[in-house]
Amino acid sequence: MIDLNDLSLIPLFSELKDEDLQKLSETMIRQVYKKDNMVLIEEEIGTTMFVILSGRVKISRISDEGREVILSVLCDGDFFGEMSILDGQTRSANAVTLEDTEMLIIRKELFLQMLYDYPQIAINLLKELAHRLRRSDSQIKSLSLQNALGKVASTILRIADDSGIIRQGQVEIAQLPPQQDLANMAGTSRETISRVIKSLNQLGYVKKHGGKLIILDYNKFRHDFS
Ligand code: CMP
């Protein structure tokens, strides 16, 4: 059974009436994937899309030199697997669970039918795709234009924008990803990550307590690194 309250909290389905959510819930399967489960493999044919109810999923590609490039880490309320369904091409990236993750699975034909039947879902989808394009644009800018400090700082900024908690001008990232993952997101090495976070700390931009990182003045940080 899929709880309508759970569905109504998912941005893709926001502004839909309860009766429509009820109909939609009948077209989805709920499933728990264990940590480190490869849910999607790059280059496979896509027949389903996924909505995350709880947990985290890493979206990544492997570079020609065999290095992992992390494109995004998705969490509660996010969706993935829509691209190959929409354009008919193979999966654009790999998707792996970073923890036990509960998801809704929607079959291709049913998802496409949903977009015809509920224009609000299509609008919500386009909004999120616009957001992902903006994010990718800033990632391209950071990878091509910035030095190590800028690359790492703009990666931290993307994480803050995705999952940080804002409090009186500061943003708290409750759990920073492991240093190797940060390196794969920023296009740099693990050693550089640790060196740059130390510099950002010394320059007064951030404070770190264990896995938690606080951006002390978010507006200044954004101004200096985006
Ligand atoms: P699809 O190509 O079907 O399978 C891989 C999925 O990863 C893709 O659909 C998107 O849902 C997701 N994805 C690919 N690139 C990104 C990105 N830059 N940011 C967030 N999600 C992405």
py3Dmol code that shows the C-alpha trace and the ligand (Angstrom):
import py3Dmol

protein = """\
ATOM      1  CA  MET A   1       0.000   0.000   0.000  1.00  0.00           C
ATOM      2  CA  ILE A   2       1.249   3.506  -0.822  1.00  0.00           C
ATOM      3  CA  ASP A   3       0.323   6.193   1.720  1.00  0.00           C
ATOM      4  CA  LEU A   4      -1.283   9.268   0.056  1.00  0.00           C
ATOM      5  CA  ASN A   5       0.482  11.503   2.600  1.00  0.00           C
ATOM      6  CA  ASP A   6       3.835  10.168   1.367  1.00  0.00           C
ATOM      7  CA  LEU A   7       2.837  10.858  -2.246  1.00  0.00           C
ATOM      8  CA  SER A   8       1.623  14.392  -1.550  1.00  0.00           C
ATOM      9  CA  LEU A   9       5.055  15.291  -0.091  1.00  0.00           C
ATOM     10  CA  ILE A  10       6.822  14.482  -3.372  1.00  0.00           C
ATOM     11  CA  PRO A  11       7.417  17.688  -5.392  1.00  0.00           C
ATOM     12  CA  LEU A  12       6.683  15.853  -8.690  1.00  0.00           C
ATOM     13  CA  PHE A  13       3.138  15.185  -7.463  1.00  0.00           C
ATOM     14  CA  SER A  14       2.542  18.490  -5.677  1.00  0.00           C
ATOM     15  CA  GLU A  15      -0.785  20.287  -6.229  1.00  0.00           C
ATOM     16  CA  LEU A  16      -2.578  17.077  -7.229  1.00  0.00           C
ATOM     17  CA  LYS A  17      -5.930  16.261  -5.656  1.00  0.00           C
ATOM     18  CA  ASP A  18      -6.226  13.292  -3.267  1.00  0.00           C
ATOM     19  CA  GLU A  19      -8.415  11.393  -5.730  1.00  0.00           C
ATOM     20  CA  ASP A  20      -5.749  11.804  -8.442  1.00  0.00           C
ATOM     21  CA  LEU A  21      -3.000  10.740  -6.025  1.00  0.00           C
ATOM     22  CA  GLN A  22      -5.114   7.696  -5.198  1.00  0.00           C
ATOM     23  CA  LYS A  23      -5.361   6.774  -8.912  1.00  0.00           C
ATOM     24  CA  LEU A  24      -1.629   7.349  -9.392  1.00  0.00           C
ATOM     25  CA  SER A  25      -0.715   5.236  -6.378  1.00  0.00           C
ATOM     26  CA  GLU A  26      -2.349   2.270  -8.079  1.00  0.00           C
ATOM     27  CA  THR A  27       0.153   2.481 -10.949  1.00  0.00           C
ATOM     28  CA  MET A  28       3.300   2.319  -8.770  1.00  0.00           C
ATOM     29  CA  ILE A  29       5.216  -0.368  -6.903  1.00  0.00           C
ATOM     30  CA  ARG A  30       6.901   0.393  -3.586  1.00  0.00           C
ATOM     31  CA  GLN A  31      10.245  -1.317  -2.990  1.00  0.00           C
ATOM     32  CA  VAL A  32      13.167  -1.112  -0.561  1.00  0.00           C
ATOM     33  CA  TYR A  33      16.664  -1.344  -2.075  1.00  0.00           C
ATOM     34  CA  LYS A  34      19.513  -2.261   0.275  1.00  0.00           C
ATOM     35  CA  LYS A  35      22.602  -0.017   0.582  1.00  0.00           C
ATOM     36  CA  ASP A  36      25.114  -0.276  -2.322  1.00  0.00           C
ATOM     37  CA  ASN A  37      22.514  -1.688  -4.724  1.00  0.00           C
ATOM     38  CA  MET A  38      23.134  -0.769  -8.374  1.00  0.00           C
ATOM     39  CA  VAL A  39      19.642   0.357  -9.409  1.00  0.00           C
ATOM     40  CA  LEU A  40      20.508   1.636 -12.899  1.00  0.00           C
ATOM     41  CA  ILE A  41      23.440   0.858 -15.159  1.00  0.00           C
ATOM     42  CA  GLU A  42      24.704   3.325 -17.770  1.00  0.00           C
ATOM     43  CA  GLU A  43      23.922   2.291 -21.383  1.00  0.00           C
ATOM     44  CA  GLU A  44      21.084  -0.080 -20.439  1.00  0.00           C
ATOM     45  CA  ILE A  45      17.653   0.357 -21.995  1.00  0.00           C
ATOM     46  CA  GLY A  46      15.299   2.258 -19.662  1.00  0.00           C
ATOM     47  CA  THR A  47      11.899   0.783 -18.888  1.00  0.00           C
ATOM     48  CA  THR A  48      11.169   2.297 -15.455  1.00  0.00           C
ATOM     49  CA  MET A  49      11.597   5.507 -13.489  1.00  0.00           C
ATOM     50  CA  PHE A  50      12.040   5.862  -9.730  1.00  0.00           C
ATOM     51  CA  VAL A  51      10.877   8.224  -6.984  1.00  0.00           C
ATOM     52  CA  ILE A  52      12.777   8.212  -3.661  1.00  0.00           C
ATOM     53  CA  LEU A  53      10.541   8.045  -0.574  1.00  0.00           C
ATOM     54  CA  SER A  54      13.466   7.856   1.857  1.00  0.00           C
ATOM     55  CA  GLY A  55      17.195   7.251   1.507  1.00  0.00           C
ATOM     56  CA  ARG A  56      19.945   8.448  -0.832  1.00  0.00           C
ATOM     57  CA  VAL A  57      21.005   7.536  -4.370  1.00  0.00           C
ATOM     58  CA  LYS A  58      24.273   8.460  -6.058  1.00  0.00           C
ATOM     59  CA  ILE A  59      24.136   9.340  -9.774  1.00  0.00           C
ATOM     60  CA  SER A  60      27.521   8.883 -11.446  1.00  0.00           C
ATOM     61  CA  ARG A  61      29.407   8.078 -14.630  1.00  0.00           C
ATOM     62  CA  ILE A  62      32.795   6.460 -15.168  1.00  0.00           C
ATOM     63  CA  SER A  63      35.299   8.566 -17.113  1.00  0.00           C
ATOM     64  CA  ASP A  64      37.453   7.119 -19.936  1.00  0.00           C
ATOM     65  CA  GLU A  65      40.350   6.877 -17.447  1.00  0.00           C
ATOM     66  CA  GLY A  66      38.152   4.782 -15.130  1.00  0.00           C
ATOM     67  CA  ARG A  67      37.509   7.554 -12.586  1.00  0.00           C
ATOM     68  CA  GLU A  68      34.066   7.959 -11.076  1.00  0.00           C
ATOM     69  CA  VAL A  69      32.425  11.325 -11.688  1.00  0.00           C
ATOM     70  CA  ILE A  70      29.538  12.007  -9.301  1.00  0.00           C
ATOM     71  CA  LEU A  71      26.834  14.041 -11.024  1.00  0.00           C
ATOM     72  CA  SER A  72      24.475  14.259  -8.083  1.00  0.00           C
ATOM     73  CA  VAL A  73      23.301  12.665  -4.856  1.00  0.00           C
ATOM     74  CA  LEU A  74      19.512  12.441  -4.778  1.00  0.00           C
ATOM     75  CA  CYS A  75      17.386  12.056  -1.649  1.00  0.00           C
ATOM     76  CA  ASP A  76      13.798  12.011  -0.294  1.00  0.00           C
ATOM     77  CA  GLY A  77      11.283  13.326  -2.837  1.00  0.00           C
ATOM     78  CA  ASP A  78      13.709  13.257  -5.789  1.00  0.00           C
ATOM     79  CA  PHE A  79      13.180  11.170  -8.918  1.00  0.00           C
ATOM     80  CA  PHE A  80      15.514   9.573 -11.472  1.00  0.00           C
ATOM     81  CA  GLY A  81      15.426   7.339 -14.539  1.00  0.00           C
ATOM     82  CA  GLU A  82      13.157   9.742 -16.443  1.00  0.00           C
ATOM     83  CA  MET A  83      15.670  10.737 -19.149  1.00  0.00           C
ATOM     84  CA  SER A  84      15.868   7.497 -21.115  1.00  0.00           C
ATOM     85  CA  ILE A  85      12.101   7.131 -20.841  1.00  0.00           C
ATOM     86  CA  LEU A  86      11.594  10.584 -22.328  1.00  0.00           C
ATOM     87  CA  ASP A  87      14.155  10.469 -25.143  1.00  0.00           C
ATOM     88  CA  GLY A  88      14.204   6.715 -25.860  1.00  0.00           C
ATOM     89  CA  GLN A  89      18.012   6.537 -25.513  1.00  0.00           C
ATOM     90  CA  THR A  90      19.949   4.314 -23.092  1.00  0.00           C
ATOM     91  CA  ARG A  91      20.516   5.209 -19.405  1.00  0.00           C
ATOM     92  CA  SER A  92      22.693   8.317 -19.151  1.00  0.00           C
ATOM     93  CA  ALA A  93      24.328   7.387 -15.835  1.00  0.00           C
ATOM     94  CA  ASN A  94      24.616   4.784 -13.065  1.00  0.00           C
ATOM     95  CA  ALA A  95      22.449   4.968  -9.943  1.00  0.00           C
ATOM     96  CA  VAL A  96      23.600   3.309  -6.696  1.00  0.00           C
ATOM     97  CA  THR A  97      21.938   3.431  -3.258  1.00  0.00           C
ATOM     98  CA  LEU A  98      24.151   4.993  -0.558  1.00  0.00           C
ATOM     99  CA  GLU A  99      21.919   3.633   2.233  1.00  0.00           C
ATOM    100  CA  ASP A 100      18.810   1.437   2.475  1.00  0.00           C
ATOM    101  CA  THR A 101      16.419   3.339   0.210  1.00  0.00           C
ATOM    102  CA  GLU A 102      12.662   3.076  -0.235  1.00  0.00           C
ATOM    103  CA  MET A 103      11.444   3.889  -3.719  1.00  0.00           C
ATOM    104  CA  LEU A 104       8.393   3.977  -5.935  1.00  0.00           C
ATOM    105  CA  ILE A 105       8.868   2.332  -9.310  1.00  0.00           C
ATOM    106  CA  ILE A 106       6.815   3.516 -12.277  1.00  0.00           C
ATOM    107  CA  ARG A 107       6.748   1.712 -15.627  1.00  0.00           C
ATOM    108  CA  LYS A 108       7.604   3.689 -18.759  1.00  0.00           C
ATOM    109  CA  GLU A 109       4.161   3.550 -20.417  1.00  0.00           C
ATOM    110  CA  LEU A 110       2.425   4.491 -17.158  1.00  0.00           C
ATOM    111  CA  PHE A 111       4.773   7.414 -16.547  1.00  0.00           C
ATOM    112  CA  LEU A 112       4.265   8.753 -20.077  1.00  0.00           C
ATOM    113  CA  GLN A 113       0.495   8.352 -19.663  1.00  0.00           C
ATOM    114  CA  MET A 114       0.729  10.316 -16.373  1.00  0.00           C
ATOM    115  CA  LEU A 115       2.296  13.255 -18.213  1.00  0.00           C
ATOM    116  CA  TYR A 116      -0.601  13.299 -20.700  1.00  0.00           C
ATOM    117  CA  ASP A 117      -3.261  12.916 -18.009  1.00  0.00           C
ATOM    118  CA  TYR A 118      -1.811  15.357 -15.442  1.00  0.00           C
ATOM    119  CA  PRO A 119      -0.145  18.436 -16.993  1.00  0.00           C
ATOM    120  CA  GLN A 120       0.804  19.532 -13.451  1.00  0.00           C
ATOM    121  CA  ILE A 121       3.183  16.551 -13.236  1.00  0.00           C
ATOM    122  CA  ALA A 122       4.748  17.566 -16.572  1.00  0.00           C
ATOM    123  CA  ILE A 123       5.236  21.133 -15.273  1.00  0.00           C
ATOM    124  CA  ASN A 124       6.770  19.869 -12.005  1.00  0.00           C
ATOM    125  CA  LEU A 125       9.070  17.614 -14.029  1.00  0.00           C
ATOM    126  CA  LEU A 126      10.187  20.497 -16.274  1.00  0.00           C
ATOM    127  CA  LYS A 127      10.881  22.699 -13.233  1.00  0.00           C
ATOM    128  CA  GLU A 128      13.172  20.042 -11.783  1.00  0.00           C
ATOM    129  CA  LEU A 129      14.899  19.467 -15.132  1.00  0.00           C
ATOM    130  CA  ALA A 130      15.502  23.253 -15.386  1.00  0.00           C
ATOM    131  CA  HIS A 131      17.004  23.156 -11.888  1.00  0.00           C
ATOM    132  CA  ARG A 132      19.284  20.234 -12.859  1.00  0.00           C
ATOM    133  CA  LEU A 133      20.394  22.068 -16.014  1.00  0.00           C
ATOM    134  CA  ARG A 134      21.294  25.163 -13.967  1.00  0.00           C
ATOM    135  CA  ARG A 135      23.220  22.958 -11.567  1.00  0.00           C
ATOM    136  CA  SER A 136      25.084  21.264 -14.435  1.00  0.00           C
ATOM    137  CA  ASP A 137      25.844  24.693 -15.947  1.00  0.00           C
ATOM    138  CA  SER A 138      27.463  25.832 -12.726  1.00  0.00           C
ATOM    139  CA  GLN A 139      29.341  22.516 -12.499  1.00  0.00           C
ATOM    140  CA  ILE A 140      30.728  23.029 -16.037  1.00  0.00           C
ATOM    141  CA  LYS A 141      31.744  26.585 -15.146  1.00  0.00           C
ATOM    142  CA  SER A 142      33.452  25.431 -11.968  1.00  0.00           C
ATOM    143  CA  LEU A 143      35.283  22.536 -13.665  1.00  0.00           C
ATOM    144  CA  SER A 144      36.500  24.596 -16.603  1.00  0.00           C
ATOM    145  CA  LEU A 145      37.231  27.965 -15.050  1.00  0.00           C
ATOM    146  CA  GLN A 146      38.094  27.602 -11.417  1.00  0.00           C
ATOM    147  CA  ASN A 147      41.207  26.705  -9.467  1.00  0.00           C
ATOM    148  CA  ALA A 148      41.156  23.984  -6.765  1.00  0.00           C
ATOM    149  CA  LEU A 149      39.736  26.326  -4.128  1.00  0.00           C
ATOM    150  CA  GLY A 150      36.896  27.384  -6.433  1.00  0.00           C
ATOM    151  CA  LYS A 151      36.124  23.811  -7.549  1.00  0.00           C
ATOM    152  CA  VAL A 152      35.824  22.510  -4.002  1.00  0.00           C
ATOM    153  CA  ALA A 153      33.960  25.590  -2.729  1.00  0.00           C
ATOM    154  CA  SER A 154      31.393  25.454  -5.536  1.00  0.00           C
ATOM    155  CA  THR A 155      30.879  21.727  -4.882  1.00  0.00           C
ATOM    156  CA  ILE A 156      30.191  22.540  -1.214  1.00  0.00           C
ATOM    157  CA  LEU A 157      27.801  25.252  -2.385  1.00  0.00           C
ATOM    158  CA  ARG A 158      25.863  22.751  -4.551  1.00  0.00           C
ATOM    159  CA  ILE A 159      25.552  20.375  -1.587  1.00  0.00           C
ATOM    160  CA  ALA A 160      24.421  23.259   0.643  1.00  0.00           C
ATOM    161  CA  ASP A 161      21.778  24.276  -1.916  1.00  0.00           C
ATOM    162  CA  ASP A 162      20.532  20.690  -2.232  1.00  0.00           C
ATOM    163  CA  SER A 163      20.471  19.626   1.401  1.00  0.00           C
ATOM    164  CA  GLY A 164      21.730  22.366   3.743  1.00  0.00           C
ATOM    165  CA  ILE A 165      19.708  23.893   6.567  1.00  0.00           C
ATOM    166  CA  ILE A 166      19.654  27.702   6.596  1.00  0.00           C
ATOM    167  CA  ARG A 167      19.811  29.445   9.969  1.00  0.00           C
ATOM    168  CA  GLN A 168      20.431  33.168  10.393  1.00  0.00           C
ATOM    169  CA  GLY A 169      22.627  33.575   7.347  1.00  0.00           C
ATOM    170  CA  GLN A 170      24.542  30.355   8.004  1.00  0.00           C
ATOM    171  CA  VAL A 171      24.026  27.053   6.237  1.00  0.00           C
ATOM    172  CA  GLU A 172      24.630  23.762   7.976  1.00  0.00           C
ATOM    173  CA  ILE A 173      25.428  20.604   5.993  1.00  0.00           C
ATOM    174  CA  ALA A 174      24.628  17.853   8.509  1.00  0.00           C
ATOM    175  CA  GLN A 175      26.760  15.177   6.881  1.00  0.00           C
ATOM    176  CA  LEU A 176      29.376  16.092   4.306  1.00  0.00           C
ATOM    177  CA  PRO A 177      29.978  13.214   1.798  1.00  0.00           C
ATOM    178  CA  PRO A 178      33.223  11.200   2.274  1.00  0.00           C
ATOM    179  CA  GLN A 179      36.337  12.979   0.932  1.00  0.00           C
ATOM    180  CA  GLN A 180      36.718  10.618  -2.049  1.00  0.00           C
ATOM    181  CA  ASP A 181      33.098  11.326  -3.072  1.00  0.00           C
ATOM    182  CA  LEU A 182      33.696  15.074  -2.704  1.00  0.00           C
ATOM    183  CA  ALA A 183      36.782  14.677  -4.918  1.00  0.00           C
ATOM    184  CA  ASN A 184      34.711  12.830  -7.538  1.00  0.00           C
ATOM    185  CA  MET A 185      32.109  15.594  -7.436  1.00  0.00           C
ATOM    186  CA  ALA A 186      34.653  18.401  -7.702  1.00  0.00           C
ATOM    187  CA  GLY A 187      36.904  16.777 -10.320  1.00  0.00           C
ATOM    188  CA  THR A 188      39.938  16.855  -8.029  1.00  0.00           C
ATOM    189  CA  SER A 189      41.846  14.574  -5.612  1.00  0.00           C
ATOM    190  CA  ARG A 190      41.123  13.540  -2.008  1.00  0.00           C
ATOM    191  CA  GLU A 191      44.274  15.334  -0.822  1.00  0.00           C
ATOM    192  CA  THR A 192      43.096  18.563  -2.475  1.00  0.00           C
ATOM    193  CA  ILE A 193      39.719  18.285  -0.733  1.00  0.00           C
ATOM    194  CA  SER A 194      41.309  18.055   2.691  1.00  0.00           C
ATOM    195  CA  ARG A 195      43.783  20.889   1.912  1.00  0.00           C
ATOM    196  CA  VAL A 196      41.066  23.221   0.552  1.00  0.00           C
ATOM    197  CA  ILE A 197      38.630  22.590   3.418  1.00  0.00           C
ATOM    198  CA  LYS A 198      41.463  23.518   5.799  1.00  0.00           C
ATOM    199  CA  SER A 199      42.081  26.739   3.816  1.00  0.00           C
ATOM    200  CA  LEU A 200      38.355  27.585   3.752  1.00  0.00           C
ATOM    201  CA  ASN A 201      38.357  27.102   7.509  1.00  0.00           C
ATOM    202  CA  GLN A 202      41.423  29.336   7.977  1.00  0.00           C
ATOM    203  CA  LEU A 203      39.934  31.994   5.686  1.00  0.00           C
ATOM    204  CA  GLY A 204      36.825  32.050   7.903  1.00  0.00           C
ATOM    205  CA  TYR A 205      34.409  30.725   5.277  1.00  0.00           C
ATOM    206  CA  VAL A 206      33.482  27.456   7.013  1.00  0.00           C
ATOM    207  CA  LYS A 207      33.632  25.621  10.316  1.00  0.00           C
ATOM    208  CA  LYS A 208      33.822  21.817  10.529  1.00  0.00           C
ATOM    209  CA  HIS A 209      32.726  19.550  13.389  1.00  0.00           C
ATOM    210  CA  GLY A 210      33.280  15.891  12.467  1.00  0.00           C
ATOM    211  CA  GLY A 211      31.121  15.210   9.411  1.00  0.00           C
ATOM    212  CA  LYS A 212      29.158  18.443   9.867  1.00  0.00           C
ATOM    213  CA  LEU A 213      30.148  21.579   7.942  1.00  0.00           C
ATOM    214  CA  ILE A 214      28.803  25.091   8.525  1.00  0.00           C
ATOM    215  CA  ILE A 215      29.085  27.862   5.932  1.00  0.00           C
ATOM    216  CA  LEU A 216      29.439  30.882   8.205  1.00  0.00           C
ATOM    217  CA  ASP A 217      28.162  33.563   5.807  1.00  0.00           C
ATOM    218  CA  TYR A 218      26.188  31.931   2.994  1.00  0.00           C
ATOM    219  CA  ASN A 219      25.708  35.122   0.934  1.00  0.00           C
ATOM    220  CA  LYS A 220      29.418  35.932   0.983  1.00  0.00           C
ATOM    221  CA  PHE A 221      30.301  32.317   0.167  1.00  0.00           C
ATOM    222  CA  ARG A 222      27.902  32.325  -2.788  1.00  0.00           C
ATOM    223  CA  HIS A 223      29.167  35.707  -3.959  1.00  0.00           C
ATOM    224  CA  ASP A 224      32.802  34.555  -3.855  1.00  0.00           C
ATOM    225  CA  PHE A 225      32.412  31.050  -5.304  1.00  0.00           C
ATOM    226  CA  SER A 226      29.466  30.791  -7.701  1.00  0.00           C
TER     227      SER A 226
END
"""
ligand_1 = """\
22
CMP
P 18.252 7.958 -17.129
O 19.170 8.460 -18.210
O 17.047 7.217 -17.548
O 19.113 7.057 -16.113
C 20.119 7.704 -15.327
C 19.450 8.816 -14.559
O 20.322 9.619 -13.791
C 18.830 9.846 -15.530
O 17.786 9.224 -16.225
C 18.484 10.952 -14.582
O 17.313 10.665 -13.870
C 19.678 10.879 -13.621
N 20.661 11.937 -13.961
C 21.498 11.989 -15.033
N 22.237 13.119 -14.987
C 21.895 13.780 -13.861
C 22.312 14.995 -13.249
N 23.269 15.764 -13.785
N 21.698 15.377 -12.095
C 20.744 14.589 -11.526
N 20.315 13.437 -12.056
C 20.869 13.029 -13.212
"""
view = py3Dmol.view(width=600, height=400)
view.addModel(protein, "pdb")
view.setStyle({"model": 0}, {"cartoon": {"style": "trace"}})
view.addModel(ligand_1, "xyz")
view.setStyle({"model": 1}, {"stick": {}})
view.zoomTo()
view.show()
